[in-house]
Amino acid sequence: MEADAGRDFAGGHPPLVLTVLLLFTHPSARGRVALSYVHASKLPHREALGVLNPDLLLYAYRTGLFPMADPDEDDQIYWYAPDPRAVMPLDTFHVPHNTAKRVRQQAFEVVADRAFEATIRACAAPARGRMTTWISEEIISAYCELHRLGYAHSVEAWQDGRLVGGLYGVALRGAFFGESMFHRARDASKVALVHLVARLRRGGFSLLDTQLQTEHLARFGNAEVSREEYERRLDQALRVNTARWDVDMTGWTDDVRHGGFAAGS
Protein backbone atom coordinates (compact mmCIF):
# COMPACT_ATOMS: atom_id res chain seq x y z
CA MET A 1 0.00 0.00 0.00
CA GLU A 2 1.43 3.36 -1.01
CA ALA A 3 1.83 5.88 1.77
CA ASP A 4 -0.78 8.61 1.93
CA ALA A 5 1.19 11.87 2.05
CA GLY A 6 -1.74 13.57 3.74
CA ARG A 7 -1.64 11.36 6.82
CA ASP A 8 0.74 11.85 9.73
CA PHE A 9 0.69 8.29 11.06
CA ALA A 10 0.17 4.80 9.73
CA GLY A 11 -3.15 4.62 11.54
CA GLY A 12 -4.14 8.21 10.85
CA HIS A 13 -4.03 9.33 14.50
CA PRO A 14 -1.13 10.33 16.79
CA PRO A 15 -0.43 8.12 19.81
CA LEU A 16 -1.05 9.16 23.39
CA VAL A 17 1.62 11.43 24.87
CA LEU A 18 3.51 11.77 28.12
CA THR A 19 5.69 14.70 29.10
CA VAL A 20 9.17 13.40 29.76
CA LEU A 21 12.77 14.59 29.50
CA LEU A 22 15.07 11.97 28.01
CA LEU A 23 18.82 11.96 27.53
CA PHE A 24 19.65 10.05 24.38
CA THR A 25 23.13 8.58 24.75
CA HIS A 26 25.03 5.74 23.21
CA PRO A 27 28.45 4.62 24.50
CA SER A 28 29.88 3.86 21.06
CA ALA A 29 28.95 7.34 19.79
CA ARG A 30 30.92 9.28 22.41
CA GLY A 31 33.76 11.22 20.92
CA ARG A 32 32.28 11.05 17.43
CA VAL A 33 29.08 13.06 17.65
CA ALA A 34 27.51 15.22 20.32
CA LEU A 35 24.14 13.77 21.22
CA SER A 36 21.73 16.28 22.63
CA TYR A 37 19.14 16.50 25.36
CA VAL A 38 15.76 16.23 23.71
CA HIS A 39 12.60 17.49 25.33
CA ALA A 40 10.24 14.72 24.36
CA SER A 41 7.01 16.35 25.45
CA LYS A 42 5.13 14.72 22.59
CA LEU A 43 6.66 11.28 22.58
CA PRO A 44 4.20 8.38 22.82
CA HIS A 45 3.28 7.06 26.24
CA ARG A 46 5.68 4.94 28.26
CA GLU A 47 4.10 1.64 27.24
CA ALA A 48 5.09 2.27 23.61
CA LEU A 49 8.64 3.51 24.25
CA GLY A 50 10.15 0.05 24.44
CA VAL A 51 8.39 -1.43 21.42
CA LEU A 52 9.11 -0.31 17.87
CA ASN A 53 5.94 0.03 15.82
CA PRO A 54 4.93 2.18 12.83
CA ASP A 55 3.19 4.90 14.85
CA LEU A 56 6.15 5.31 17.18
CA LEU A 57 8.70 5.35 14.34
CA LEU A 58 6.81 7.88 12.23
CA TYR A 59 6.23 10.10 15.24
CA ALA A 60 9.91 9.94 16.13
CA TYR A 61 10.98 10.90 12.60
CA ARG A 62 8.63 13.87 12.66
CA THR A 63 10.31 14.93 15.90
CA GLY A 64 13.82 14.53 14.48
CA LEU A 65 14.72 11.27 16.24
CA PHE A 66 15.87 7.92 14.89
CA PRO A 67 16.51 4.56 16.62
CA MET A 68 19.58 2.36 16.80
CA ALA A 69 20.12 -0.88 18.70
CA ASP A 70 23.21 -1.44 20.84
CA PRO A 71 24.58 -4.96 20.23
CA ASP A 72 26.66 -4.68 23.40
CA GLU A 73 23.51 -4.19 25.49
CA ASP A 74 21.39 -7.04 24.19
CA ASP A 75 20.13 -4.87 21.31
CA GLN A 76 18.66 -2.22 23.59
CA ILE A 77 17.06 0.52 21.46
CA TYR A 78 18.41 4.05 21.86
CA TRP A 79 16.93 7.16 20.28
CA TYR A 80 19.26 9.66 18.63
CA ALA A 81 19.09 13.38 18.00
CA PRO A 82 22.57 14.42 16.80
CA ASP A 83 23.72 18.01 16.91
CA PRO A 84 25.06 18.77 14.35
CA ARG A 85 22.91 16.75 11.96
CA ALA A 86 24.04 15.64 8.50
CA VAL A 87 21.93 16.34 5.41
CA MET A 88 22.52 15.77 1.71
CA PRO A 89 21.60 18.82 -0.41
CA LEU A 90 19.40 17.70 -3.28
CA ASP A 91 19.90 20.81 -5.41
CA THR A 92 23.72 20.86 -5.17
CA PHE A 93 24.35 17.11 -4.90
CA HIS A 94 27.86 16.37 -6.20
CA VAL A 95 28.52 13.35 -8.41
CA PRO A 96 32.24 12.45 -8.52
CA HIS A 97 33.66 11.79 -11.99
CA ASN A 98 34.18 8.04 -11.57
CA THR A 99 30.72 7.58 -10.09
CA ALA A 100 29.08 9.50 -12.91
CA LYS A 101 30.94 7.29 -15.38
CA ARG A 102 29.71 4.13 -13.64
CA VAL A 103 26.13 5.41 -13.67
CA ARG A 104 26.24 6.13 -17.40
CA GLN A 105 27.81 2.73 -18.09
CA GLN A 106 24.68 1.18 -16.57
CA ALA A 107 26.77 -1.56 -14.98
CA PHE A 108 23.91 -2.23 -12.55
CA GLU A 109 20.18 -2.61 -12.82
CA VAL A 110 18.93 -0.09 -10.26
CA VAL A 111 15.38 -0.51 -9.00
CA ALA A 112 13.29 0.45 -5.99
CA ASP A 113 11.48 -1.81 -3.53
CA ARG A 114 12.06 -5.11 -5.31
CA ALA A 115 13.68 -6.76 -2.26
CA PHE A 116 13.32 -4.51 0.77
CA GLU A 117 13.92 -7.13 3.45
CA ALA A 118 16.94 -8.54 1.61
CA THR A 119 18.34 -5.00 1.42
CA ILE A 120 17.97 -4.21 5.11
CA ARG A 121 19.43 -7.60 6.04
CA ALA A 122 22.38 -6.97 3.74
CA CYS A 123 22.93 -3.63 5.50
CA ALA A 124 22.92 -5.50 8.82
CA ALA A 125 25.35 -8.21 7.73
CA PRO A 126 28.96 -8.14 9.02
CA ALA A 127 31.28 -6.04 6.87
CA ARG A 128 34.97 -5.15 6.75
CA GLY A 129 35.88 -3.54 10.07
CA ARG A 130 32.46 -4.19 11.61
CA MET A 131 31.31 -7.54 12.95
CA THR A 132 28.28 -6.27 14.87
CA THR A 133 25.39 -4.04 13.85
CA TRP A 134 22.87 -1.58 15.23
CA ILE A 135 20.23 -3.09 12.89
CA SER A 136 18.66 -5.64 15.20
CA GLU A 137 15.92 -8.14 14.43
CA GLU A 138 13.45 -5.81 16.15
CA ILE A 139 14.50 -2.98 13.85
CA ILE A 140 14.31 -5.22 10.77
CA SER A 141 10.80 -6.34 11.71
CA ALA A 142 9.61 -2.77 12.40
CA TYR A 143 10.97 -1.35 9.16
CA CYS A 144 9.61 -4.24 7.11
CA GLU A 145 6.21 -3.32 8.53
CA LEU A 146 6.82 0.32 7.58
CA HIS A 147 7.65 -0.92 4.10
CA ARG A 148 4.40 -2.87 3.89
CA LEU A 149 2.57 0.33 4.85
CA GLY A 150 4.35 2.25 2.07
CA TYR A 151 6.68 4.43 4.16
CA ALA A 152 10.02 2.56 4.14
CA HIS A 153 11.74 2.07 0.80
CA SER A 154 14.85 0.52 -0.70
CA VAL A 155 17.00 1.38 -3.69
CA GLU A 156 18.78 -1.71 -5.00
CA ALA A 157 21.64 -2.37 -7.42
CA TRP A 158 21.45 -5.73 -9.17
CA GLN A 159 24.05 -7.44 -11.33
CA ASP A 160 23.61 -10.78 -13.12
CA GLY A 161 20.54 -11.50 -11.01
CA ARG A 162 22.31 -10.79 -7.69
CA LEU A 163 21.63 -8.01 -5.20
CA VAL A 164 25.06 -6.35 -4.99
CA GLY A 165 24.34 -3.02 -3.34
CA GLY A 166 21.68 -0.71 -2.06
CA LEU A 167 20.22 1.42 0.70
CA TYR A 168 17.00 1.90 2.61
CA GLY A 169 15.19 4.66 4.44
CA VAL A 170 11.86 6.24 5.28
CA ALA A 171 9.83 8.66 3.15
CA LEU A 172 7.50 11.01 4.99
CA ARG A 173 5.91 13.83 3.03
CA GLY A 174 8.81 15.85 1.52
CA ALA A 175 11.53 14.23 3.65
CA PHE A 176 13.53 11.08 3.12
CA PHE A 177 15.44 9.70 6.11
CA GLY A 178 18.36 7.59 4.94
CA GLU A 179 19.18 4.73 7.29
CA SER A 180 21.94 2.48 5.92
CA MET A 181 23.64 1.27 2.75
CA PHE A 182 25.79 -1.67 1.65
CA HIS A 183 27.76 -2.97 -1.31
CA ARG A 184 29.00 -6.35 -2.50
CA ALA A 185 30.33 -5.00 -5.79
CA ARG A 186 32.52 -1.97 -6.40
CA ASP A 187 30.57 1.30 -6.66
CA ALA A 188 27.18 -0.41 -6.25
CA SER A 189 26.14 1.62 -3.19
CA LYS A 190 27.39 4.85 -4.79
CA VAL A 191 25.26 4.26 -7.88
CA ALA A 192 22.28 3.46 -5.63
CA LEU A 193 22.81 6.77 -3.80
CA VAL A 194 22.85 8.72 -7.06
CA HIS A 195 19.64 6.98 -8.10
CA LEU A 196 18.06 7.86 -4.75
CA VAL A 197 18.85 11.55 -5.20
CA ALA A 198 17.58 11.49 -8.80
CA ARG A 199 14.34 9.88 -7.58
CA LEU A 200 13.88 12.39 -4.76
CA ARG A 201 14.50 15.30 -7.14
CA ARG A 202 11.95 13.95 -9.63
CA GLY A 203 9.50 13.22 -6.82
CA GLY A 204 9.54 16.73 -5.36
CA PHE A 205 11.27 15.96 -2.06
CA SER A 206 13.10 18.76 -0.28
CA LEU A 207 15.11 17.01 2.47
CA LEU A 208 17.48 14.02 2.48
CA ASP A 209 18.46 13.36 6.09
CA THR A 210 21.69 11.34 6.32
CA GLN A 211 21.90 11.65 10.12
CA LEU A 212 25.70 11.55 10.64
CA GLN A 213 28.59 12.84 8.55
CA THR A 214 31.00 10.33 7.01
CA GLU A 215 34.00 10.72 4.73
CA HIS A 216 32.19 8.64 2.10
CA LEU A 217 29.07 10.83 2.05
CA ALA A 218 31.08 14.06 2.20
CA ARG A 219 32.35 13.32 -1.32
CA PHE A 220 28.79 13.78 -2.55
CA GLY A 221 28.29 17.12 -0.80
CA ASN A 222 26.92 15.84 2.49
CA ALA A 223 27.04 18.63 5.06
CA GLU A 224 26.39 19.22 8.75
CA VAL A 225 23.86 21.73 10.02
CA SER A 226 22.89 22.78 13.52
CA ARG A 227 20.01 21.11 15.30
CA GLU A 228 18.02 24.33 15.00
CA GLU A 229 18.61 24.54 11.24
CA TYR A 230 17.78 20.85 10.81
CA GLU A 231 14.47 21.26 12.62
CA ARG A 232 13.65 24.25 10.39
CA ARG A 233 14.33 22.20 7.24
CA LEU A 234 12.43 19.23 8.62
CA ASP A 235 9.41 21.40 9.39
CA GLN A 236 9.43 22.75 5.84
CA ALA A 237 9.74 19.25 4.34
CA LEU A 238 6.85 17.93 6.42
CA ARG A 239 4.64 20.67 5.02
CA VAL A 240 5.15 19.30 1.50
CA ASN A 241 2.16 17.13 0.60
CA THR A 242 2.89 16.65 -3.11
CA ALA A 243 6.11 14.59 -2.92
CA ARG A 244 5.92 11.14 -4.55
CA TRP A 245 8.27 8.19 -4.21
CA ASP A 246 6.74 6.22 -7.06
CA VAL A 247 7.85 8.30 -10.06
CA ASP A 248 8.88 7.41 -13.60
CA MET A 249 12.67 7.00 -13.60
CA THR A 250 13.00 6.41 -17.33
CA GLY A 251 16.25 7.90 -18.61
CA TRP A 252 17.53 8.88 -15.18
CA THR A 253 21.11 7.88 -16.06
CA ASP A 254 21.08 10.42 -18.90
CA ASP A 255 20.59 13.20 -16.35
CA VAL A 256 23.81 12.41 -14.49
CA ARG A 257 26.82 14.60 -15.21
CA HIS A 258 30.27 14.87 -13.67
CA GLY A 259 29.59 17.13 -10.71
CA GLY A 260 25.84 16.71 -10.53
CA PHE A 261 22.69 16.52 -12.64
CA ALA A 262 21.74 18.10 -15.94
CA ALA A 263 19.83 21.38 -15.66
CA GLY A 264 16.10 20.84 -15.32
CA SER A 265 16.41 17.20 -14.29
C-alpha positions in Angstrom: 0.0 0.0 0.0 1.4 3.4 -1.0 1.8 5.9 1.8 -0.8 8.6 1.9 1.2 11.9 2.0 -1.7 13.6 3.7 -1.6 11.4 6.8 0.7 11.8 9.7 0.7 8.3 11.1 0.2 4.8 9.7 -3.2 4.6 11.5 -4.1 8.2 10.8 -4.0 9.3 14.5 -1.1 10.3 16.8 -0.4 8.1 19.8 -1.0 9.2 23.4 1.6 11.4 24.9 3.5 11.8 28.1 5.7 14.7 29.1 9.2 13.4 29.8 12.8 14.6 29.5 15.1 12.0 28.0 18.8 12.0 27.5 19.7 10.0 24.4 23.1 8.6 24.7 25.0 5.7 23.2 28.4 4.6 24.5 29.9 3.9 21.1 29.0 7.3 19.8 30.9 9.3 22.4 33.8 11.2 20.9 32.3 11.1 17.4 29.1 13.1 17.7 27.5 15.2 20.3 24.1 13.8 21.2 21.7 16.3 22.6 19.1 16.5 25.4 15.8 16.2 23.7 12.6 17.5 25.3 10.2 14.7 24.4 7.0 16.3 25.5 5.1 14.7 22.6 6.7 11.3 22.6 4.2 8.4 22.8 3.3 7.1 26.2 5.7 4.9 28.3 4.1 1.6 27.2 5.1 2.3 23.6 8.6 3.5 24.3 10.2 0.0 24.4 8.4 -1.4 21.4 9.1 -0.3 17.9 5.9 0.0 15.8 4.9 2.2 12.8 3.2 4.9 14.8 6.2 5.3 17.2 8.7 5.3 14.3 6.8 7.9 12.2 6.2 10.1 15.2 9.9 9.9 16.1 11.0 10.9 12.6 8.6 13.9 12.7 10.3 14.9 15.9 13.8 14.5 14.5 14.7 11.3 16.2 15.9 7.9 14.9 16.5 4.6 16.6 19.6 2.4 16.8 20.1 -0.9 18.7 23.2 -1.4 20.8 24.6 -5.0 20.2 26.7 -4.7 23.4 23.5 -4.2 25.5 21.4 -7.0 24.2 20.1 -4.9 21.3 18.7 -2.2 23.6 17.1 0.5 21.5 18.4 4.1 21.9 16.9 7.2 20.3 19.3 9.7 18.6 19.1 13.4 18.0 22.6 14.4 16.8 23.7 18.0 16.9 25.1 18.8 14.4 22.9 16.8 12.0 24.0 15.6 8.5 21.9 16.3 5.4 22.5 15.8 1.7 21.6 18.8 -0.4 19.4 17.7 -3.3 19.9 20.8 -5.4 23.7 20.9 -5.2 24.4 17.1 -4.9 27.9 16.4 -6.2 28.5 13.3 -8.4 32.2 12.4 -8.5 33.7 11.8 -12.0 34.2 8.0 -11.6 30.7 7.6 -10.1 29.1 9.5 -12.9 30.9 7.3 -15.4 29.7 4.1 -13.6 26.1 5.4 -13.7 26.2 6.1 -17.4 27.8 2.7 -18.1 24.7 1.2 -16.6 26.8 -1.6 -15.0 23.9 -2.2 -12.5 20.2 -2.6 -12.8 18.9 -0.1 -10.3 15.4 -0.5 -9.0 13.3 0.4 -6.0 11.5 -1.8 -3.5 12.1 -5.1 -5.3 13.7 -6.8 -2.3 13.3 -4.5 0.8 13.9 -7.1 3.4 16.9 -8.5 1.6 18.3 -5.0 1.4 18.0 -4.2 5.1 19.4 -7.6 6.0 22.4 -7.0 3.7 22.9 -3.6 5.5 22.9 -5.5 8.8 25.4 -8.2 7.7 29.0 -8.1 9.0 31.3 -6.0 6.9 35.0 -5.2 6.8 35.9 -3.5 10.1 32.5 -4.2 11.6 31.3 -7.5 13.0 28.3 -6.3 14.9 25.4 -4.0 13.8 22.9 -1.6 15.2 20.2 -3.1 12.9 18.7 -5.6 15.2 15.9 -8.1 14.4 13.4 -5.8 16.2 14.5 -3.0 13.8 14.3 -5.2 10.8 10.8 -6.3 11.7 9.6 -2.8 12.4 11.0 -1.4 9.2 9.6 -4.2 7.1 6.2 -3.3 8.5 6.8 0.3 7.6 7.7 -0.9 4.1 4.4 -2.9 3.9 2.6 0.3 4.8 4.3 2.3 2.1 6.7 4.4 4.2 10.0 2.6 4.1 11.7 2.1 0.8 14.8 0.5 -0.7 17.0 1.4 -3.7 18.8 -1.7 -5.0 21.6 -2.4 -7.4 21.4 -5.7 -9.2 24.0 -7.4 -11.3 23.6 -10.8 -13.1 20.5 -11.5 -11.0 22.3 -10.8 -7.7 21.6 -8.0 -5.2 25.1 -6.4 -5.0 24.3 -3.0 -3.3 21.7 -0.7 -2.1 20.2 1.4 0.7 17.0 1.9 2.6 15.2 4.7 4.4 11.9 6.2 5.3 9.8 8.7 3.2 7.5 11.0 5.0 5.9 13.8 3.0 8.8 15.8 1.5 11.5 14.2 3.7 13.5 11.1 3.1 15.4 9.7 6.1 18.4 7.6 4.9 19.2 4.7 7.3 21.9 2.5 5.9 23.6 1.3 2.8 25.8 -1.7 1.7 27.8 -3.0 -1.3 29.0 -6.3 -2.5 30.3 -5.0 -5.8 32.5 -2.0 -6.4 30.6 1.3 -6.7 27.2 -0.4 -6.2 26.1 1.6 -3.2 27.4 4.9 -4.8 25.3 4.3 -7.9 22.3 3.5 -5.6 22.8 6.8 -3.8 22.9 8.7 -7.1 19.6 7.0 -8.1 18.1 7.9 -4.8 18.9 11.6 -5.2 17.6 11.5 -8.8 14.3 9.9 -7.6 13.9 12.4 -4.8 14.5 15.3 -7.1 12.0 14.0 -9.6 9.5 13.2 -6.8 9.5 16.7 -5.4 11.3 16.0 -2.1 13.1 18.8 -0.3 15.1 17.0 2.5 17.5 14.0 2.5 18.5 13.4 6.1 21.7 11.3 6.3 21.9 11.7 10.1 25.7 11.6 10.6 28.6 12.8 8.6 31.0 10.3 7.0 34.0 10.7 4.7 32.2 8.6 2.1 29.1 10.8 2.0 31.1 14.1 2.2 32.4 13.3 -1.3 28.8 13.8 -2.6 28.3 17.1 -0.8 26.9 15.8 2.5 27.0 18.6 5.1 26.4 19.2 8.7 23.9 21.7 10.0 22.9 22.8 13.5 20.0 21.1 15.3 18.0 24.3 15.0 18.6 24.5 11.2 17.8 20.9 10.8 14.5 21.3 12.6 13.7 24.2 10.4 14.3 22.2 7.2 12.4 19.2 8.6 9.4 21.4 9.4 9.4 22.7 5.8 9.7 19.3 4.3 6.9 17.9 6.4 4.6 20.7 5.0 5.1 19.3 1.5 2.2 17.1 0.6 2.9 16.7 -3.1 6.1 14.6 -2.9 5.9 11.1 -4.5 8.3 8.2 -4.2 6.7 6.2 -7.1 7.8 8.3 -10.1 8.9 7.4 -13.6 12.7 7.0 -13.6 13.0 6.4 -17.3 16.2 7.9 -18.6 17.5 8.9 -15.2 21.1 7.9 -16.1 21.1 10.4 -18.9 20.6 13.2 -16.4 23.8 12.4 -14.5 26.8 14.6 -15.2 30.3 14.9 -13.7 29.6 17.1 -10.7 25.8 16.7 -10.5 22.7 16.5 -12.6 21.7 18.1 -15.9 19.8 21.4 -15.7 16.1 20.8 -15.3 16.4 17.2 -14.3 
